[in-house]
């Protein structure tokens, strides 16, 4: 099974950014633990702060991978383009958010991605990525 985790803006700052919300672990360290835990899964990781790069990556893998785990960060609430890309590709997408977006600012309560996603996981911290991987197994 071939899966990719795609993270959007500011998620490269995990471990330093608002640790009370996002935790103290870097994503790179967490990703290594996922690779160890799911040794039978070919896991890849891509992160960008640039909306167009996220759309391009979705289009590149959206017809050949078994699953995409997408945390588009703040673009979740603003990017019609990312939402359209998720709807346009064949590979199923699970939308993940580290924090409980429903308990945060009102603008975070809506998603342009959810309508095209296989499912949505939020509020479980980094464990949400683990749950998303399991949803494809």
N, CA, C and O atoms as CSV, one atom per row, in Angstrom:
chain,resi,resn,atom,element,x,y,z
A,1,UNK,N,N,0.843,-1.176,0.000
A,1,UNK,CA,C,0.000,0.000,0.000
A,1,UNK,C,C,0.886,1.235,0.000
A,1,UNK,O,O,1.872,1.308,0.733
A,2,UNK,N,N,0.524,2.200,-0.827
A,2,UNK,CA,C,1.301,3.421,-0.977
A,2,UNK,C,C,0.441,4.618,-0.552
A,2,UNK,O,O,-0.568,4.936,-1.183
A,3,UNK,N,N,0.870,5.270,0.537
A,3,UNK,CA,C,0.156,6.424,1.081
A,3,UNK,C,C,1.088,7.622,1.166
A,3,UNK,O,O,2.300,7.474,1.328
A,4,UNK,N,N,0.510,8.804,1.056
A,4,UNK,CA,C,1.284,10.026,1.242
A,4,UNK,C,C,0.560,10.935,2.225
A,4,UNK,O,O,-0.663,11.070,2.190
A,5,UNK,N,N,1.334,11.545,3.090
A,5,UNK,CA,C,0.843,12.593,3.986
A,5,UNK,C,C,1.253,13.916,3.370
A,5,UNK,O,O,2.430,14.144,3.091
A,6,UNK,N,N,0.274,14.787,3.159
A,6,UNK,CA,C,0.540,16.119,2.616
A,6,UNK,C,C,0.124,17.136,3.669
A,6,UNK,O,O,-1.041,17.200,4.061
A,7,UNK,N,N,1.078,17.920,4.116
A,7,UNK,CA,C,0.827,18.959,5.112
A,7,UNK,C,C,0.980,20.340,4.494
A,7,UNK,O,O,1.859,20.574,3.664
A,8,UNK,N,N,0.119,21.236,4.909
A,8,UNK,CA,C,0.122,22.596,4.390
A,8,UNK,C,C,0.869,23.580,5.269
A,8,UNK,O,O,1.768,23.207,6.022
A,9,UNK,N,N,0.483,24.846,5.161
A,9,UNK,CA,C,1.252,25.940,5.762
A,9,UNK,C,C,1.405,25.836,7.270
A,9,UNK,O,O,0.488,25.453,7.997
A,10,UNK,N,N,2.594,26.190,7.701
A,10,UNK,CA,C,2.996,26.304,9.101
A,10,UNK,C,C,3.156,24.971,9.825
A,10,UNK,O,O,3.586,24.941,10.978
A,11,UNK,N,N,2.816,23.873,9.163
A,11,UNK,CA,C,2.979,22.580,9.813
A,11,UNK,C,C,4.444,22.153,9.855
A,11,UNK,O,O,4.791,21.199,10.551
A,12,UNK,N,N,5.296,22.846,9.123
A,12,UNK,CA,C,6.734,22.641,9.243
A,12,UNK,C,C,7.259,23.176,10.580
A,12,UNK,O,O,8.400,22.900,10.951
A,13,UNK,N,N,6.447,23.928,11.290
A,13,UNK,CA,C,6.845,24.501,12.584
A,13,UNK,C,C,6.379,23.674,13.786
A,13,UNK,O,O,6.543,24.095,14.931
A,14,UNK,N,N,5.803,22.503,13.527
A,14,UNK,CA,C,5.361,21.669,14.648
A,14,UNK,C,C,6.536,21.398,15.577
A,14,UNK,O,O,7.665,21.182,15.135
A,15,UNK,N,N,6.252,21.414,16.847
A,15,UNK,CA,C,7.298,21.258,17.857
A,15,UNK,C,C,7.735,22.598,18.417
A,15,UNK,O,O,8.252,22.679,19.531
A,16,UNK,N,N,7.520,23.661,17.629
A,16,UNK,CA,C,7.859,25.019,18.069
A,16,UNK,C,C,6.639,25.927,18.086
A,16,UNK,O,O,6.552,26.844,18.902
A,17,UNK,N,N,5.707,25.674,17.195
A,17,UNK,CA,C,4.528,26.519,17.037
A,17,UNK,C,C,3.451,26.126,18.050
A,17,UNK,O,O,3.004,24.979,18.064
A,18,UNK,N,N,3.042,27.050,18.878
A,18,UNK,CA,C,1.938,26.857,19.819
A,18,UNK,C,C,1.888,25.424,20.373
A,18,UNK,O,O,0.941,24.689,20.095
A,19,UNK,N,N,2.884,25.033,21.138
A,19,UNK,CA,C,2.912,23.655,21.636
A,19,UNK,C,C,1.699,23.284,22.481
A,19,UNK,O,O,1.354,22.107,22.581
A,20,UNK,N,N,1.050,24.273,23.091
A,20,UNK,CA,C,-0.162,23.976,23.865
A,20,UNK,C,C,-1.312,23.517,22.971
A,20,UNK,O,O,-2.237,22.857,23.444
A,21,UNK,N,N,-1.263,23.858,21.693
A,21,UNK,CA,C,-2.293,23.438,20.728
A,21,UNK,C,C,-1.810,22.245,19.917
A,21,UNK,O,O,-2.554,21.285,19.715
A,22,UNK,N,N,-0.548,22.302,19.447
A,22,UNK,CA,C,-0.041,21.331,18.482
A,22,UNK,C,C,0.966,20.338,19.042
A,22,UNK,O,O,1.394,19.433,18.325
A,23,UNK,N,N,1.355,20.484,20.299
A,23,UNK,CA,C,2.305,19.559,20.908
A,23,UNK,C,C,3.740,20.001,20.704
A,23,UNK,O,O,4.011,20.998,20.035
A,24,UNK,N,N,4.660,19.241,21.295
A,24,UNK,CA,C,6.075,19.613,21.301
A,24,UNK,C,C,6.918,18.778,20.342
A,24,UNK,O,O,8.121,19.010,20.224
A,25,UNK,N,N,6.316,17.821,19.662
A,25,UNK,CA,C,7.064,16.940,18.773
A,25,UNK,C,C,7.098,17.506,17.350
A,25,UNK,O,O,6.096,18.032,16.866
A,26,UNK,N,N,8.236,17.397,16.691
A,26,UNK,CA,C,8.306,17.812,15.287
A,26,UNK,C,C,7.583,16.773,14.432
A,26,UNK,O,O,7.461,15.611,14.819
A,27,UNK,N,N,7.113,17.201,13.284
A,27,UNK,CA,C,6.439,16.236,12.417
A,27,UNK,C,C,7.425,15.211,11.869
A,27,UNK,O,O,7.070,14.046,11.687
A,28,UNK,N,N,8.637,15.626,11.608
A,28,UNK,CA,C,9.636,14.704,11.087
A,28,UNK,C,C,9.880,13.551,12.069
A,28,UNK,O,O,9.985,12.396,11.657
A,29,UNK,N,N,9.969,13.864,13.354
A,29,UNK,CA,C,10.134,12.812,14.368
A,29,UNK,C,C,8.909,11.901,14.412
A,29,UNK,O,O,9.034,10.678,14.485
A,30,UNK,N,N,7.730,12.509,14.366
A,30,UNK,CA,C,6.502,11.713,14.388
A,30,UNK,C,C,6.401,10.840,13.136
A,30,UNK,O,O,6.011,9.675,13.215
A,31,UNK,N,N,6.753,11.409,11.985
A,31,UNK,CA,C,6.695,10.656,10.737
A,31,UNK,C,C,7.606,9.429,10.802
A,31,UNK,O,O,7.232,8.361,10.319
A,32,UNK,N,N,8.775,9.566,11.383
A,32,UNK,CA,C,9.682,8.422,11.548
A,32,UNK,C,C,9.032,7.323,12.370
A,32,UNK,O,O,9.184,6.139,12.067
A,33,UNK,N,N,8.307,7.714,13.411
A,33,UNK,CA,C,7.624,6.704,14.226
A,33,UNK,C,C,6.494,6.026,13.447
A,33,UNK,O,O,6.238,4.838,13.639
A,34,UNK,N,N,5.818,6.771,12.570
A,34,UNK,CA,C,4.776,6.172,11.721
A,34,UNK,C,C,5.392,5.169,10.744
A,34,UNK,O,O,4.845,4.087,10.529
A,35,UNK,N,N,6.526,5.533,10.157
A,35,UNK,CA,C,7.194,4.619,9.229
A,35,UNK,C,C,7.605,3.330,9.935
A,35,UNK,O,O,7.507,2.249,9.355
A,36,UNK,N,N,8.058,3.434,11.171
A,36,UNK,CA,C,8.443,2.253,11.942
A,36,UNK,C,C,7.218,1.415,12.288
A,36,UNK,O,O,7.250,0.189,12.191
A,37,UNK,N,N,6.152,2.073,12.687
A,37,UNK,CA,C,4.929,1.382,13.113
A,37,UNK,C,C,4.232,0.688,11.945
A,37,UNK,O,O,3.710,-0.418,12.092
A,38,UNK,N,N,4.226,1.345,10.785
A,38,UNK,CA,C,3.532,0.814,9.618
A,38,UNK,C,C,4.560,0.401,8.554
A,38,UNK,O,O,4.593,0.952,7.454
A,39,UNK,N,N,5.387,-0.570,8.907
A,39,UNK,CA,C,6.485,-0.991,8.035
A,39,UNK,C,C,6.015,-1.591,6.713
A,39,UNK,O,O,6.746,-1.565,5.723
A,40,UNK,N,N,4.805,-2.129,6.696
A,40,UNK,CA,C,4.286,-2.743,5.477
A,40,UNK,C,C,3.633,-1.722,4.543
A,40,UNK,O,O,3.158,-2.080,3.465
A,41,UNK,N,N,3.608,-0.477,4.947
A,41,UNK,CA,C,3.002,0.590,4.150
A,41,UNK,C,C,4.129,1.477,3.618
A,41,UNK,O,O,5.026,1.874,4.362
A,42,UNK,N,N,4.070,1.777,2.337
A,42,UNK,CA,C,5.024,2.725,1.766
A,42,UNK,C,C,4.488,4.123,2.056
A,42,UNK,O,O,3.545,4.586,1.414
A,43,UNK,N,N,5.104,4.786,3.030
A,43,UNK,CA,C,4.653,6.108,3.478
A,43,UNK,C,C,5.586,7.184,2.953
A,43,UNK,O,O,6.809,7.075,3.043
A,44,UNK,N,N,4.980,8.219,2.405
A,44,UNK,CA,C,5.745,9.386,1.964
A,44,UNK,C,C,5.201,10.616,2.680
A,44,UNK,O,O,4.102,10.604,3.236
A,45,UNK,N,N,5.997,11.669,2.650
A,45,UNK,CA,C,5.612,12.909,3.309
A,45,UNK,C,C,5.990,14.089,2.427
A,45,UNK,O,O,7.078,14.134,1.855
A,46,UNK,N,N,5.074,15.040,2.329
A,46,UNK,CA,C,5.305,16.274,1.590
A,46,UNK,C,C,4.701,17.425,2.377
A,46,UNK,O,O,3.589,17.315,2.893
A,47,UNK,N,N,5.430,18.527,2.471
A,47,UNK,CA,C,4.932,19.716,3.156
A,47,UNK,C,C,5.268,20.936,2.320
A,47,UNK,O,O,6.357,21.044,1.757
A,48,UNK,N,N,4.308,21.860,2.249
A,48,UNK,CA,C,4.566,23.126,1.579
A,48,UNK,C,C,3.718,24.216,2.208
A,48,UNK,O,O,2.602,23.976,2.668
A,49,UNK,N,N,4.268,25.404,2.216
A,49,UNK,CA,C,3.524,26.588,2.647
A,49,UNK,C,C,2.846,27.271,1.467
A,49,UNK,O,O,2.188,28.297,1.638
A,50,UNK,N,N,3.001,26.710,0.274
A,50,UNK,CA,C,2.521,27.334,-0.954
A,50,UNK,C,C,1.329,26.559,-1.513
A,50,UNK,O,O,1.433,25.368,-1.806
A,51,UNK,N,N,0.216,27.238,-1.654
A,51,UNK,CA,C,-1.034,26.618,-2.086
A,51,UNK,C,C,-0.890,25.867,-3.416
A,51,UNK,O,O,-1.322,24.720,-3.528
A,52,UNK,N,N,-0.299,26.494,-4.398
A,52,UNK,CA,C,-0.153,25.863,-5.709
A,52,UNK,C,C,0.680,24.599,-5.673
A,52,UNK,O,O,0.404,23.658,-6.418
A,53,UNK,N,N,1.702,24.556,-4.815
A,53,UNK,CA,C,2.513,23.347,-4.684
A,53,UNK,C,C,1.691,22.203,-4.095
A,53,UNK,O,O,1.870,21.046,-4.476
A,54,UNK,N,N,0.792,22.525,-3.165
A,54,UNK,CA,C,-0.082,21.498,-2.588
A,54,UNK,C,C,-1.019,20.941,-3.651
A,54,UNK,O,O,-1.221,19.730,-3.736
A,55,UNK,N,N,-1.593,21.834,-4.467
A,55,UNK,CA,C,-2.486,21.398,-5.548
A,55,UNK,C,C,-1.717,20.539,-6.548
A,55,UNK,O,O,-2.206,19.488,-6.963
A,56,UNK,N,N,-0.536,20.969,-6.933
A,56,UNK,CA,C,0.269,20.197,-7.885
A,56,UNK,C,C,0.593,18.810,-7.344
A,56,UNK,O,O,0.520,17.823,-8.076
A,57,UNK,N,N,0.948,18.731,-6.070
A,57,UNK,CA,C,1.281,17.420,-5.479
A,57,UNK,C,C,0.049,16.519,-5.444
A,57,UNK,O,O,0.153,15.329,-5.738
A,58,UNK,N,N,-1.115,17.064,-5.089
A,58,UNK,CA,C,-2.351,16.281,-5.104
A,58,UNK,C,C,-2.602,15.721,-6.505
A,58,UNK,O,O,-2.965,14.553,-6.650
A,59,UNK,N,N,-2.415,16.537,-7.523
A,59,UNK,CA,C,-2.634,16.088,-8.891
A,59,UNK,C,C,-1.602,15.050,-9.306
A,59,UNK,O,O,-1.935,14.121,-10.043
A,60,UNK,N,N,-0.359,15.181,-8.854
A,60,UNK,CA,C,0.698,14.227,-9.204
A,60,UNK,C,C,0.430,12.838,-8.648
A,60,UNK,O,O,0.686,11.843,-9.326
A,61,UNK,N,N,-0.082,12.755,-7.422
A,61,UNK,CA,C,-0.261,11.456,-6.767
A,61,UNK,C,C,-1.707,10.971,-6.808
A,61,UNK,O,O,-1.994,9.843,-6.407
A,62,UNK,N,N,-2.599,11.797,-7.281
A,62,UNK,CA,C,-4.031,11.535,-7.181
A,62,UNK,C,C,-4.606,10.476,-8.081
A,62,UNK,O,O,-5.816,10.249,-8.083
A,63,UNK,N,N,-3.749,9.817,-8.855
A,63,UNK,CA,C,-4.221,8.738,-9.722
A,63,UNK,C,C,-3.385,7.477,-9.574
A,63,UNK,O,O,-3.659,6.471,-10.228
A,64,UNK,N,N,-2.371,7.521,-8.722
A,64,UNK,CA,C,-1.465,6.377,-8.627
A,64,UNK,C,C,-1.235,5.871,-7.205
A,64,UNK,O,O,-0.704,4.775,-7.028
A,65,UNK,N,N,-1.620,6.639,-6.192
A,65,UNK,CA,C,-1.433,6.216,-4.801
A,65,UNK,C,C,-2.715,5.569,-4.287
A,65,UNK,O,O,-3.789,5.737,-4.864
A,66,UNK,N,N,-2.579,4.825,-3.187
A,66,UNK,CA,C,-3.742,4.180,-2.585
A,66,UNK,C,C,-4.501,5.111,-1.655
A,66,UNK,O,O,-5.685,4.900,-1.394
A,67,UNK,N,N,-3.829,6.137,-1.156
A,67,UNK,CA,C,-4.497,7.069,-0.261
A,67,UNK,C,C,-3.655,8.296,-0.002
A,67,UNK,O,O,-2.426,8.270,-0.074
A,68,UNK,N,N,-4.365,9.379,0.306
A,68,UNK,CA,C,-3.736,10.652,0.646
A,68,UNK,C,C,-4.283,11.094,1.991
A,68,UNK,O,O,-5.493,11.086,2.215
A,69,UNK,N,N,-3.383,11.479,2.880
A,69,UNK,CA,C,-3.755,12.062,4.165
A,69,UNK,C,C,-3.378,13.529,4.064
A,69,UNK,O,O,-2.203,13.871,3.933
A,70,UNK,N,N,-4.378,14.390,4.126
A,70,UNK,CA,C,-4.175,15.807,3.854
A,70,UNK,C,C,-4.523,16.663,5.062
A,70,UNK,O,O,-5.653,16.644,5.550
A,71,UNK,N,N,-3.544,17.408,5.530
A,71,UNK,CA,C,-3.772,18.464,6.506
A,71,UNK,C,C,-3.376,19.757,5.803
A,71,UNK,O,O,-2.201,20.121,5.768
A,72,UNK,N,N,-4.354,20.434,5.252
A,72,UNK,CA,C,-4.091,21.644,4.472
A,72,UNK,C,C,-3.918,22.870,5.353
A,72,UNK,O,O,-3.789,23.984,4.847
A,73,UNK,N,N,-3.915,22.675,6.671
A,73,UNK,CA,C,-3.739,23.809,7.575
A,73,UNK,C,C,-4.797,24.863,7.308
A,73,UNK,O,O,-5.959,24.536,7.063
A,74,UNK,N,N,-4.399,26.122,7.355
A,74,UNK,CA,C,-5.334,27.226,7.176
A,74,UNK,C,C,-5.964,27.246,5.786
A,74,UNK,O,O,-7.041,27.814,5.607
A,75,UNK,N,N,-5.300,26.626,4.790
A,75,UNK,CA,C,-5.902,26.571,3.453
A,75,UNK,C,C,-7.206,25.776,3.449
A,75,UNK,O,O,-8.023,25.933,2.542
A,76,UNK,N,N,-7.403,24.934,4.442
A,76,UNK,CA,C,-8.650,24.187,4.570
A,76,UNK,C,C,-9.848,25.113,4.489
A,76,UNK,O,O,-10.868,24.775,3.889
A,77,UNK,N,N,-9.718,26.278,5.093
A,77,UNK,CA,C,-10.834,27.199,5.258
A,77,UNK,C,C,-10.881,28.282,4.196
A,77,UNK,O,O,-11.797,29.104,4.183
A,78,UNK,N,N,-9.894,28.288,3.301
A,78,UNK,CA,C,-9.816,29.382,2.320
A,78,UNK,C,C,-9.638,28.930,0.885
A,78,UNK,O,O,-9.932,29.699,-0.031
A,79,UNK,N,N,-9.166,27.707,0.649
A,79,UNK,CA,C,-8.746,27.327,-0.694
A,79,UNK,C,C,-9.785,26.506,-1.446
A,79,UNK,O,O,-9.925,25.301,-1.236
A,80,UNK,N,N,-10.499,27.179,-2.313
A,80,UNK,CA,C,-11.406,26.482,-3.217
A,80,UNK,C,C,-10.584,25.598,-4.162
A,80,UNK,O,O,-11.021,24.512,-4.543
A,81,UNK,N,N,-9.393,26.072,-4.536
A,81,UNK,CA,C,-8.523,25.315,-5.435
A,81,UNK,C,C,-8.113,23.966,-4.875
A,81,UNK,O,O,-8.128,22.972,-5.602
A,82,UNK,N,N,-7.748,23.904,-3.599
A,82,UNK,CA,C,-7.388,22.620,-2.988
A,82,UNK,C,C,-8.628,21.739,-2.886
A,82,UNK,O,O,-8.559,20.539,-3.149
A,83,UNK,N,N,-9.739,22.316,-2.513
A,83,UNK,CA,C,-10.989,21.552,-2.466
A,83,UNK,C,C,-11.341,20.972,-3.821
A,83,UNK,O,O,-11.746,19.813,-3.912
A,84,UNK,N,N,-11.193,21.761,-4.876
A,84,UNK,CA,C,-11.468,21.272,-6.231
A,84,UNK,C,C,-10.495,20.173,-6.633
A,84,UNK,O,O,-10.890,19.213,-7.294
A,85,UNK,N,N,-9.228,20.297,-6.245
A,85,UNK,CA,C,-8.234,19.271,-6.572
A,85,UNK,C,C,-8.597,17.944,-5.907
A,85,UNK,O,O,-8.476,16.887,-6.527
A,86,UNK,N,N,-9.037,17.992,-4.662
A,86,UNK,CA,C,-9.442,16.775,-3.948
A,86,UNK,C,C,-10.612,16.113,-4.669
A,86,UNK,O,O,-10.653,14.889,-4.790
A,87,UNK,N,N,-11.556,16.910,-5.146
A,87,UNK,CA,C,-12.710,16.354,-5.870
A,87,UNK,C,C,-12.327,15.812,-7.243
A,87,UNK,O,O,-12.977,14.899,-7.752
A,88,UNK,N,N,-11.272,16.368,-7.848
A,88,UNK,CA,C,-10.905,16.007,-9.216
A,88,UNK,C,C,-10.110,14.708,-9.318
A,88,UNK,O,O,-10.128,14.056,-10.362
A,89,UNK,N,N,-9.419,14.327,-8.259
A,89,UNK,CA,C,-8.540,13.154,-8.325
A,89,UNK,C,C,-9.302,11.882,-7.951
A,89,UNK,O,O,-10.398,11.942,-7.395
A,90,UNK,N,N,-8.703,10.732,-8.265
A,90,UNK,CA,C,-9.336,9.440,-7.970
A,90,UNK,C,C,-8.916,8.867,-6.625
A,90,UNK,O,O,-9.693,8.158,-5.986
A,91,UNK,N,N,-7.701,9.164,-6.191
A,91,UNK,CA,C,-7.197,8.620,-4.926
A,91,UNK,C,C,-8.002,9.183,-3.762
A,91,UNK,O,O,-8.188,10.397,-3.674
A,92,UNK,N,N,-8.486,8.319,-2.862
A,92,UNK,CA,C,-9.235,8.829,-1.712
A,92,UNK,C,C,-8.361,9.662,-0.775
A,92,UNK,O,O,-7.177,9.384,-0.583
A,93,UNK,N,N,-8.978,10.683,-0.203
A,93,UNK,CA,C,-8.299,11.624,0.688
A,93,UNK,C,C,-8.976,11.590,2.052
A,93,UNK,O,O,-10.202,11.639,2.150
A,94,UNK,N,N,-8.168,11.505,3.099
A,94,UNK,CA,C,-8.656,11.688,4.463
A,94,UNK,C,C,-8.109,13.019,4.952
A,94,UNK,O,O,-6.898,13.239,4.972
A,95,UNK,N,N,-9.004,13.891,5.341
A,95,UNK,CA,C,-8.632,15.209,5.872
A,95,UNK,C,C,-8.320,15.063,7.349
A,95,UNK,O,O,-9.100,14.478,8.101
A,96,UNK,N,N,-7.176,15.599,7.765
A,96,UNK,CA,C,-6.736,15.499,9.158
A,96,UNK,C,C,-6.416,16.886,9.691
A,96,UNK,O,O,-5.842,17.722,8.993
A,97,UNK,N,N,-6.802,17.113,10.952
A,97,UNK,CA,C,-6.399,18.317,11.680
A,97,UNK,C,C,-5.962,17.892,13.069
A,97,UNK,O,O,-6.610,17.066,13.711
A,98,UNK,N,N,-4.869,18.456,13.520
A,98,UNK,CA,C,-4.307,18.107,14.816
A,98,UNK,C,C,-5.204,18.598,15.949
A,98,UNK,O,O,-5.472,17.869,16.904
A,99,UNK,N,N,-5.657,19.828,15.832
A,99,UNK,CA,C,-6.501,20.408,16.884
A,99,UNK,C,C,-7.975,20.121,16.616
A,99,UNK,O,O,-8.344,19.666,15.534
A,100,UNK,N,N,-8.800,20.390,17.601
A,100,UNK,CA,C,-10.246,20.278,17.438
A,100,UNK,C,C,-10.732,21.578,16.812
A,100,UNK,O,O,-11.019,22.548,17.513
A,101,UNK,N,N,-10.820,21.588,15.493
A,101,UNK,CA,C,-11.168,22.815,14.781
A,101,UNK,C,C,-12.560,23.325,15.155
A,101,UNK,O,O,-12.823,24.523,15.054
A,102,UNK,N,N,-13.446,22.437,15.581
A,102,UNK,CA,C,-14.798,22.844,15.971
A,102,UNK,C,C,-14.804,23.635,17.271
A,102,UNK,O,O,-15.776,24.332,17.563
A,103,UNK,N,N,-13.739,23.539,18.055
A,103,UNK,CA,C,-13.649,24.254,19.327
A,103,UNK,C,C,-12.800,25.519,19.208
A,103,UNK,O,O,-12.498,26.175,20.205
A,104,UNK,N,N,-12.423,25.848,17.979
A,104,UNK,CA,C,-11.567,27.016,17.769
A,104,UNK,C,C,-12.359,28.164,17.141
A,104,UNK,O,O,-13.588,28.178,17.210
A,105,UNK,N,N,-11.680,29.100,16.547
A,105,UNK,CA,C,-12.330,30.279,15.984
A,105,UNK,C,C,-13.384,29.871,14.944
A,105,UNK,O,O,-13.220,28.866,14.252
A,106,UNK,N,N,-14.461,30.652,14.840
A,106,UNK,CA,C,-15.544,30.291,13.914
A,106,UNK,C,C,-15.105,30.072,12.466
A,106,UNK,O,O,-15.673,29.218,11.785
A,107,UNK,N,N,-14.111,30.816,11.979
A,107,UNK,CA,C,-13.700,30.629,10.585
A,107,UNK,C,C,-13.108,29.244,10.347
A,107,UNK,O,O,-13.057,28.785,9.206
A,108,UNK,N,N,-12.658,28.570,11.414
A,108,UNK,CA,C,-12.084,27.228,11.274
A,108,UNK,C,C,-13.152,26.138,11.245
A,108,UNK,O,O,-12.823,24.962,11.087
A,109,UNK,N,N,-14.396,26.499,11.392
A,109,UNK,CA,C,-15.473,25.516,11.432
A,109,UNK,C,C,-15.886,25.043,10.040
A,109,UNK,O,O,-16.607,24.051,9.922
A,110,UNK,N,N,-15.445,25.730,8.980
A,110,UNK,CA,C,-15.824,25.311,7.632
A,110,UNK,C,C,-14.586,24.825,6.876
A,110,UNK,O,O,-13.467,25.275,7.122
A,111,UNK,N,N,-14.822,23.895,5.949
A,111,UNK,CA,C,-13.746,23.293,5.178
A,111,UNK,C,C,-14.162,23.183,3.724
A,111,UNK,O,O,-15.263,22.726,3.414
A,112,UNK,N,N,-13.273,23.605,2.831
A,112,UNK,CA,C,-13.489,23.405,1.403
A,112,UNK,C,C,-13.061,22.003,0.968
A,112,UNK,O,O,-13.288,21.615,-0.178
A,113,UNK,N,N,-12.449,21.248,1.867
A,113,UNK,CA,C,-11.917,19.923,1.548
A,113,UNK,C,C,-12.888,18.804,1.923
A,113,UNK,O,O,-12.984,17.803,1.213
A,114,UNK,N,N,-13.597,18.966,3.017
A,114,UNK,CA,C,-14.419,17.884,3.576
A,114,UNK,C,C,-15.391,17.261,2.587
A,114,UNK,O,O,-15.573,16.044,2.594
A,115,UNK,N,N,-16.016,18.062,1.740
A,115,UNK,CA,C,-17.021,17.542,0.810
A,115,UNK,C,C,-16.432,16.534,-0.172
A,115,UNK,O,O,-17.145,15.650,-0.645
A,116,UNK,N,N,-15.153,16.653,-0.483
A,116,UNK,CA,C,-14.522,15.727,-1.410
A,116,UNK,C,C,-13.721,14.627,-0.737
A,116,UNK,O,O,-13.167,13.756,-1.409
A,117,UNK,N,N,-13.658,14.663,0.582
A,117,UNK,CA,C,-12.829,13.710,1.329
A,117,UNK,C,C,-13.593,12.428,1.650
A,117,UNK,O,O,-14.818,12.425,1.764
A,118,UNK,N,N,-12.842,11.349,1.793
A,118,UNK,CA,C,-13.390,10.069,2.247
A,118,UNK,C,C,-13.862,10.189,3.692
A,118,UNK,O,O,-14.850,9.571,4.089
A,119,UNK,N,N,-13.140,10.994,4.474
A,119,UNK,CA,C,-13.460,11.190,5.873
A,119,UNK,C,C,-12.640,12.320,6.452
A,119,UNK,O,O,-11.714,12.827,5.817
A,120,UNK,N,N,-12.990,12.710,7.667
A,120,UNK,CA,C,-12.318,13.809,8.368
A,120,UNK,C,C,-12.004,13.361,9.784
A,120,UNK,O,O,-12.851,12.790,10.472
A,121,UNK,N,N,-10.762,13.630,10.216
A,121,UNK,CA,C,-10.321,13.304,11.574
A,121,UNK,C,C,-9.743,14.578,12.173
A,121,UNK,O,O,-8.846,15.190,11.594
A,122,UNK,N,N,-10.259,14.975,13.334
A,122,UNK,CA,C,-9.676,16.152,13.980
A,122,UNK,C,C,-9.799,16.051,15.488
A,122,UNK,O,O,-10.701,15.408,16.025
A,123,UNK,N,N,-8.845,16.720,16.161
A,123,UNK,CA,C,-8.902,16.824,17.602
A,123,UNK,C,C,-8.127,15.771,18.371
A,123,UNK,O,O,-8.165,15.774,19.602
A,124,UNK,N,N,-7.432,14.879,17.704
A,124,UNK,CA,C,-6.704,13.811,18.381
A,124,UNK,C,C,-5.198,14.039,18.395
A,124,UNK,O,O,-4.430,13.114,18.661
A,125,UNK,N,N,-4.776,15.259,18.111
A,125,UNK,CA,C,-3.351,15.543,18.051
A,125,UNK,C,C,-2.724,14.827,16.875
A,125,UNK,O,O,-3.399,14.529,15.890
A,126,UNK,N,N,-1.438,14.550,16.976
A,126,UNK,CA,C,-0.740,13.857,15.898
A,126,UNK,C,C,-1.288,12.451,15.658
A,126,UNK,O,O,-1.118,11.897,14.572
A,127,UNK,N,N,-1.941,11.877,16.657
A,127,UNK,CA,C,-2.536,10.534,16.516
A,127,UNK,C,C,-3.541,10.487,15.370
A,127,UNK,O,O,-3.840,9.410,14.854
A,128,UNK,N,N,-4.063,11.638,14.969
A,128,UNK,CA,C,-4.991,11.675,13.838
A,128,UNK,C,C,-4.383,11.104,12.567
A,128,UNK,O,O,-5.088,10.494,11.764
A,129,UNK,N,N,-3.074,11.296,12.376
A,129,UNK,CA,C,-2.412,10.731,11.203
A,129,UNK,C,C,-2.383,9.206,11.277
A,129,UNK,O,O,-2.593,8.527,10.271
A,130,UNK,N,N,-2.127,8.675,12.455
A,130,UNK,CA,C,-2.153,7.230,12.690
A,130,UNK,C,C,-3.547,6.695,12.365
A,130,UNK,O,O,-3.680,5.684,11.676
A,131,UNK,N,N,-4.575,7.364,12.856
A,131,UNK,CA,C,-5.947,6.933,12.597
A,131,UNK,C,C,-6.270,6.982,11.108
A,131,UNK,O,O,-6.969,6.112,10.590
A,132,UNK,N,N,-5.760,7.999,10.423
A,132,UNK,CA,C,-5.991,8.107,8.988
A,132,UNK,C,C,-5.333,6.960,8.230
A,132,UNK,O,O,-5.933,6.397,7.314
A,133,UNK,N,N,-4.114,6.612,8.602
A,133,UNK,CA,C,-3.430,5.472,7.966
A,133,UNK,C,C,-4.254,4.216,8.180
A,133,UNK,O,O,-4.477,3.451,7.242
A,134,UNK,N,N,-4.707,3.999,9.402
A,134,UNK,CA,C,-5.504,2.814,9.711
A,134,UNK,C,C,-6.794,2.764,8.885
A,134,UNK,O,O,-7.280,1.682,8.555
A,135,UNK,N,N,-7.339,3.923,8.555
A,135,UNK,CA,C,-8.585,3.943,7.771
A,135,UNK,C,C,-8.388,3.378,6.367
A,135,UNK,O,O,-9.350,2.960,5.724
A,136,UNK,N,N,-7.141,3.366,5.891
A,136,UNK,CA,C,-6.853,2.818,4.570
A,136,UNK,C,C,-6.494,1.339,4.611
A,136,UNK,O,O,-6.464,0.684,3.569
A,137,UNK,N,N,-6.223,0.804,5.794
A,137,UNK,CA,C,-5.803,-0.599,5.899
A,137,UNK,C,C,-6.986,-1.546,5.921
A,137,UNK,O,O,-6.803,-2.760,6.006
